[in-house]
Amino acid sequence: MILKDIEVICCGNILASDDGIGPVIAKELQSLCLPENVDVLDAGTPGLALLDMILGVRKVIIVDAMISGVKPGTIRELKLDQIEVSGKIPEISLHDLPLTEALSIARKVFPEKMPDELVMIGIEAESIVKPNIGLTKSVEEAVPKAVEMILHEIRKPLFR
């Protein structure tokens, strides 16, 4: 596999309402004419497989739903050092490992292979009820702005 300079990793479960924001944005981005050094992945719910997607890549943009208590549809841009980890061992299977835990493992085990830059575009979810296909109105309305934020990140010069 040839690694691209920029990986846009869109996470989420389309069967859990707003958690499907990542795949929706991946489809939007894949319909655009992006630079050749950019790869867009619909990653589903990757767990530890996220490590294979980010290690050795120069810049990673992760797109995912988040629940932080702010207004649904709010979009936040977070750098790697702003993404908090709970600090406790998750009580779930490794297939459901939260994004924050997978990033923490990558930073500890493979620090030399971490991206030069990692940005997360998080969209506040209103509902993640399963099974429920489709985004709520507030999250659906956030899609164009989230796509624009991702395109802005893609256009920024690469570090190194």
Backbone bond lengths (Angstrom), bond angles and torsions (degrees), N, CA, C in turn:
res aa  C-N    CA-C-N  psi(-1)  N-CA   C-N-CA  omega(-1)  CA-C   N-CA-C  phi
1 M - - - 1.450 - - 1.528 108.99 -
2 I 1.311 116.76 130.49 1.457 122.17 177.18 1.517 108.23 -88.09
3 L 1.321 115.40 123.11 1.458 119.58 179.70 1.520 110.47 -79.35
4 K 1.305 115.43 140.49 1.451 121.96 177.12 1.530 108.11 -90.72
5 D 1.327 116.62 164.37 1.462 120.81 175.84 1.522 111.12 -69.02
6 I 1.344 115.96 -35.98 1.464 121.03 -176.42 1.523 109.17 -128.53
7 E 1.326 115.77 126.35 1.465 121.97 174.55 1.520 107.72 -112.31
8 V 1.322 116.73 125.88 1.457 121.80 171.83 1.521 105.32 -103.67
9 I 1.326 116.14 111.00 1.460 122.02 -174.65 1.520 107.96 -106.80
10 C 1.324 115.78 110.59 1.458 122.09 -176.34 1.525 108.72 -101.37
11 C 1.323 116.06 113.72 1.466 122.42 -174.56 1.518 110.69 -103.15
12 G 1.328 115.54 151.96 1.451 119.68 173.19 1.508 114.03 148.20
13 N 1.321 113.76 165.16 1.456 123.11 -177.56 1.528 108.38 -116.42
14 I 1.324 117.26 112.59 1.466 120.91 -177.71 1.526 112.81 -66.02
15 L 1.322 117.43 -13.74 1.474 121.09 179.47 1.526 112.30 -90.01
16 A 1.339 117.28 6.46 1.464 120.98 -177.31 1.526 110.71 -127.66
17 S 1.329 115.78 50.42 1.465 123.03 175.38 1.531 111.61 50.09
18 D 1.343 117.76 -117.62 1.469 121.40 -173.10 1.525 113.35 -66.32
19 D 1.314 118.31 -16.61 1.462 119.43 174.87 1.528 110.43 -64.70
20 G 1.315 117.06 -15.03 1.464 121.58 177.67 1.514 114.02 -81.42
21 I 1.320 118.36 9.50 1.467 121.21 -178.66 1.534 111.68 -61.17
22 G 1.320 118.15 -38.37 1.470 120.67 -179.73 1.515 112.62 -58.80
23 P 1.345 118.15 -54.03 1.468 119.02 178.20 1.536 113.56 -59.99
24 V 1.329 117.84 -34.93 1.471 120.85 177.72 1.525 109.72 -63.52
25 I 1.322 116.90 -45.55 1.472 120.60 -179.84 1.521 110.74 -68.98
26 A 1.325 117.81 -36.89 1.473 120.37 176.79 1.527 110.27 -57.97
27 K 1.317 116.67 -44.99 1.465 121.07 -179.93 1.531 110.54 -62.07
28 E 1.325 116.87 -42.10 1.476 120.90 177.86 1.530 110.23 -60.91
29 L 1.328 117.05 -48.77 1.463 121.14 -177.87 1.522 111.88 -65.13
30 Q 1.336 117.08 -38.70 1.461 120.93 -179.37 1.521 112.23 -67.15
31 S 1.331 116.99 -19.07 1.467 120.35 178.18 1.535 112.39 -83.69
32 L 1.343 115.98 -7.99 1.461 121.01 -178.24 1.526 110.68 -95.51
33 C 1.307 116.33 161.49 1.466 121.79 175.24 1.528 107.24 -90.22
34 L 1.317 115.67 96.08 1.462 121.37 -178.26 1.524 110.20 -95.41
35 P 1.328 117.52 159.41 1.466 119.85 176.66 1.536 111.51 -58.00
36 E 1.322 116.10 153.33 1.468 120.90 -177.12 1.520 113.49 -64.22
37 N 1.334 117.40 -21.94 1.464 120.00 -178.27 1.526 112.78 -86.51
38 V 1.344 117.11 9.70 1.471 122.49 -177.94 1.520 109.27 -114.48
39 D 1.327 115.38 134.13 1.455 121.53 175.28 1.521 107.90 -122.91
40 V 1.327 117.33 134.58 1.464 122.70 178.05 1.523 108.17 -111.76
41 L 1.336 115.30 125.38 1.460 120.61 -178.93 1.519 110.31 -117.31
42 D 1.323 116.34 131.57 1.462 121.77 167.10 1.525 103.93 -89.33
43 A 1.334 115.98 98.58 1.463 121.55 -169.88 1.522 113.88 -88.36
44 G 1.315 118.61 -6.56 1.462 119.30 -176.24 1.524 109.66 62.67
45 T 1.319 116.49 -133.99 1.471 121.55 176.38 1.526 106.58 -113.56
46 P 1.332 117.14 89.30 1.462 120.86 -165.12 1.530 117.60 -74.67
47 G 1.322 119.82 -24.83 1.463 119.51 -175.57 1.518 110.33 56.66
48 L 1.335 116.52 -134.45 1.470 120.45 -179.61 1.527 113.55 -69.54
49 A 1.323 117.92 -17.11 1.473 120.44 176.36 1.526 110.95 -61.37
50 L 1.329 116.53 -18.27 1.461 120.67 176.78 1.531 110.65 -56.65
51 L 1.335 117.35 -34.46 1.458 120.94 -178.90 1.516 111.00 -58.32
52 D 1.334 117.41 -43.99 1.467 121.06 179.17 1.522 111.41 -62.19
53 M 1.325 116.69 -28.23 1.462 120.87 -177.16 1.525 112.74 -81.12
54 I 1.345 117.81 -27.33 1.468 119.36 -173.12 1.521 114.53 -105.26
55 L 1.319 118.03 -27.56 1.465 119.87 -174.03 1.516 111.26 -68.37
56 G 1.322 116.06 130.65 1.459 122.11 178.61 1.520 114.68 85.62
57 V 1.329 117.70 -1.10 1.468 121.72 178.84 1.523 108.26 -92.61
58 R 1.323 117.78 142.32 1.469 120.53 -177.59 1.522 112.56 -69.49
59 K 1.337 116.71 -45.90 1.466 119.99 -179.19 1.526 108.47 -136.29
60 V 1.335 115.14 134.54 1.459 121.20 178.79 1.526 108.56 -123.02
61 I 1.319 115.14 133.58 1.457 122.31 173.54 1.520 105.99 -118.48
62 I 1.324 116.91 115.15 1.461 121.59 179.35 1.521 108.13 -102.21
63 V 1.313 115.67 132.33 1.464 121.90 178.65 1.524 106.91 -116.61
64 D 1.340 116.07 127.40 1.460 118.91 -177.61 1.527 109.77 -158.88
65 A 1.315 115.15 158.46 1.461 120.81 171.79 1.518 107.64 -74.89
66 M 1.319 116.01 153.56 1.453 119.89 176.30 1.523 109.07 -142.21
67 I 1.315 114.87 157.12 1.457 121.02 175.89 1.521 106.31 -127.32
68 S 1.331 115.01 105.42 1.466 119.65 -177.34 1.531 112.06 -127.78
69 G 1.333 116.40 -0.50 1.450 119.57 178.04 1.516 115.26 94.40
70 V 1.343 117.52 0.95 1.462 119.69 177.32 1.533 109.32 -88.63
71 K 1.313 116.68 177.39 1.461 121.95 -177.91 1.533 110.89 -59.80
72 P 1.350 118.21 131.17 1.468 120.54 177.29 1.529 111.28 -54.91
73 G 1.317 115.32 138.19 1.458 121.77 -177.42 1.513 113.41 93.15
74 T 1.333 117.17 -10.08 1.468 120.78 176.51 1.525 108.67 -64.98
75 I 1.320 115.67 136.86 1.461 120.84 -179.63 1.519 108.12 -111.31
76 R 1.327 115.01 130.09 1.466 119.82 177.98 1.520 109.18 -122.87
77 E 1.320 114.67 141.85 1.468 121.29 174.73 1.520 107.31 -108.48
78 L 1.325 115.49 123.15 1.461 121.07 -178.10 1.522 110.09 -123.83
79 K 1.318 115.94 138.85 1.461 121.57 172.40 1.530 107.69 -87.67
80 L 1.313 116.78 165.35 1.463 121.71 -175.74 1.522 112.45 -53.29
81 D 1.323 117.41 -42.21 1.460 119.47 -177.29 1.527 113.42 -73.96
82 Q 1.330 117.48 -7.50 1.466 121.47 177.42 1.526 112.65 -95.80
83 I 1.321 116.57 -10.47 1.457 120.74 -178.46 1.516 108.40 -83.71
84 E 1.325 116.36 112.23 1.457 122.09 -173.64 1.525 111.87 -82.79
85 V 1.319 114.04 145.49 1.448 122.05 175.55 1.518 106.67 -114.69
86 S 1.321 116.21 143.04 1.456 120.54 -175.75 1.523 113.00 -65.31
87 G 1.330 117.72 -28.77 1.458 120.26 -179.32 1.515 113.55 85.79
88 K 1.326 117.73 -4.75 1.463 120.24 177.84 1.522 108.88 -114.77
89 I 1.297 115.99 160.80 1.456 120.46 179.76 1.526 108.30 -73.82
90 P 1.342 117.29 125.62 1.458 118.79 -178.69 1.525 111.48 -66.96
91 E 1.314 116.04 142.49 1.465 121.28 179.84 1.521 110.04 -95.79
92 I 1.327 116.13 55.85 1.458 121.97 -178.83 1.521 108.34 -143.44
93 S 1.317 116.47 172.29 1.456 119.15 177.31 1.529 109.18 -76.61
94 L 1.322 116.49 163.42 1.462 120.35 178.16 1.523 111.85 -67.55
95 H 1.340 116.86 -17.77 1.458 119.42 177.17 1.518 110.94 -70.79
96 D 1.328 116.71 -23.55 1.458 121.74 -178.92 1.520 111.79 -110.80
97 L 1.311 117.64 22.75 1.454 121.37 -177.95 1.524 110.02 -60.28
98 P 1.332 117.33 126.36 1.470 118.93 -179.75 1.530 111.88 -61.83
99 L 1.308 115.09 151.22 1.454 122.89 178.99 1.528 111.57 -52.62
100 T 1.323 116.53 -43.80 1.466 120.67 -178.27 1.527 111.47 -61.92
101 E 1.322 116.87 -38.64 1.470 120.81 179.95 1.527 110.66 -70.01
102 A 1.333 117.00 -40.88 1.473 120.26 178.58 1.527 110.32 -62.50
103 L 1.339 117.36 -41.04 1.469 120.60 178.14 1.524 110.96 -66.09
104 S 1.311 117.20 -38.23 1.464 121.11 178.16 1.523 111.11 -62.50
105 I 1.317 116.15 -43.20 1.470 120.70 177.89 1.522 109.93 -62.26
106 A 1.319 117.14 -45.41 1.469 121.08 -179.58 1.524 110.96 -59.66
107 R 1.328 117.44 -42.90 1.473 121.45 -179.56 1.516 111.77 -64.21
108 K 1.321 117.27 -35.94 1.466 121.27 -177.54 1.525 112.63 -80.77
109 V 1.329 116.70 -39.82 1.461 120.57 -173.18 1.529 112.69 -90.04
110 F 1.320 117.45 -34.72 1.464 121.50 -175.55 1.531 111.94 -128.44
111 P 1.325 119.00 53.56 1.471 118.96 -175.84 1.526 113.43 -59.99
112 E 1.316 117.58 -32.96 1.465 120.91 -177.75 1.530 112.56 -74.40
113 K 1.329 117.90 -16.03 1.463 121.31 -179.05 1.531 113.00 -104.53
114 M 1.340 116.14 1.88 1.464 119.33 179.90 1.529 110.07 -67.20
115 P 1.321 116.56 150.55 1.469 119.48 177.58 1.524 111.36 -59.34
116 D 1.331 116.18 150.66 1.461 120.83 173.83 1.523 109.87 -62.03
117 E 1.316 115.46 -32.04 1.462 120.66 -179.00 1.522 108.74 -143.64
118 L 1.331 115.74 133.92 1.455 121.56 176.18 1.530 108.09 -133.88
119 V 1.315 115.16 125.38 1.460 122.05 -178.85 1.521 107.48 -125.48
120 M 1.321 115.98 138.54 1.457 119.64 173.93 1.519 108.68 -113.92
121 I 1.309 115.59 130.18 1.453 122.14 172.05 1.528 105.05 -103.39
122 G 1.325 115.82 108.06 1.455 121.25 -177.74 1.516 111.04 -107.46
123 I 1.322 115.79 131.47 1.460 121.20 179.72 1.528 107.15 -111.79
124 E 1.329 115.62 123.07 1.462 120.83 -177.79 1.530 110.26 -65.15
125 A 1.334 115.56 124.16 1.461 122.11 -179.97 1.527 110.94 -83.83
126 E 1.310 114.62 148.47 1.470 120.68 172.37 1.522 109.94 -98.00
127 S 1.346 115.66 -36.80 1.464 121.05 -177.54 1.521 109.81 -144.70
128 I 1.318 116.21 134.20 1.473 120.46 173.05 1.532 109.42 -127.75
129 V 1.326 114.59 33.65 1.461 121.94 -179.24 1.533 109.14 -68.82
130 K 1.342 115.61 135.34 1.465 121.24 176.68 1.524 107.84 -109.87
131 P 1.281 122.26 149.76 1.466 124.84 -20.07 1.520 109.93 -82.07
132 N 1.291 115.78 132.56 1.460 121.60 177.65 1.523 107.88 -158.31
133 I 1.305 116.27 110.59 1.462 121.49 -178.72 1.521 109.66 -91.32
134 G 1.316 116.54 132.49 1.452 122.18 176.65 1.513 111.98 113.74
135 L 1.318 114.79 146.53 1.462 121.80 -179.61 1.518 110.77 -84.09
136 T 1.327 116.16 150.87 1.459 119.93 171.23 1.527 107.92 -70.36
137 K 1.328 116.57 162.65 1.465 121.46 -176.65 1.530 111.38 -58.91
138 S 1.340 117.47 -43.65 1.466 119.95 -176.54 1.524 111.78 -63.90
139 V 1.310 117.48 -36.56 1.468 120.59 179.96 1.529 110.53 -78.35
140 E 1.310 116.94 -39.02 1.466 120.14 176.97 1.528 111.13 -59.92
141 E 1.324 116.76 -38.87 1.467 120.65 179.19 1.524 112.52 -68.30
142 A 1.330 117.78 -18.63 1.466 121.76 179.32 1.530 112.70 -82.96
143 V 1.324 117.81 -13.57 1.475 120.93 -174.92 1.526 113.03 -56.94
144 P 1.340 120.81 -51.15 1.470 118.97 -178.23 1.536 113.26 -58.90
145 K 1.320 118.03 -41.37 1.460 120.37 179.63 1.530 110.56 -67.04
146 A 1.328 117.40 -40.43 1.470 120.65 178.42 1.528 110.37 -62.65
147 V 1.322 116.87 -42.81 1.476 120.72 178.01 1.525 109.69 -61.15
148 E 1.318 117.62 -43.31 1.469 120.82 179.10 1.532 111.24 -62.66
149 M 1.333 116.76 -40.11 1.475 120.07 177.97 1.527 110.80 -63.28
150 I 1.315 116.75 -39.16 1.473 121.18 178.93 1.527 109.79 -66.72
151 L 1.323 117.16 -44.18 1.470 120.37 178.34 1.525 110.90 -61.93
152 H 1.324 117.22 -37.17 1.467 121.25 176.02 1.532 110.03 -61.99
153 E 1.326 117.68 -43.04 1.472 121.51 178.34 1.525 111.03 -64.37
154 I 1.318 116.90 -39.19 1.470 121.21 179.51 1.524 110.39 -63.06
155 R 1.330 116.84 -38.09 1.468 121.17 -177.15 1.532 114.12 -75.80
156 K 1.331 117.58 -17.73 1.459 120.19 179.64 1.535 109.80 -64.54
157 P 1.331 117.19 146.54 1.469 119.57 177.71 1.542 110.66 -63.33
158 L 1.313 114.93 146.70 1.466 120.95 177.55 1.523 109.80 -79.31
159 F 1.326 115.93 143.18 1.466 121.09 175.00 1.518 109.43 -81.70
160 R 1.294 116.05 164.98 1.458 125.85 170.02 1.497 111.34 132.94
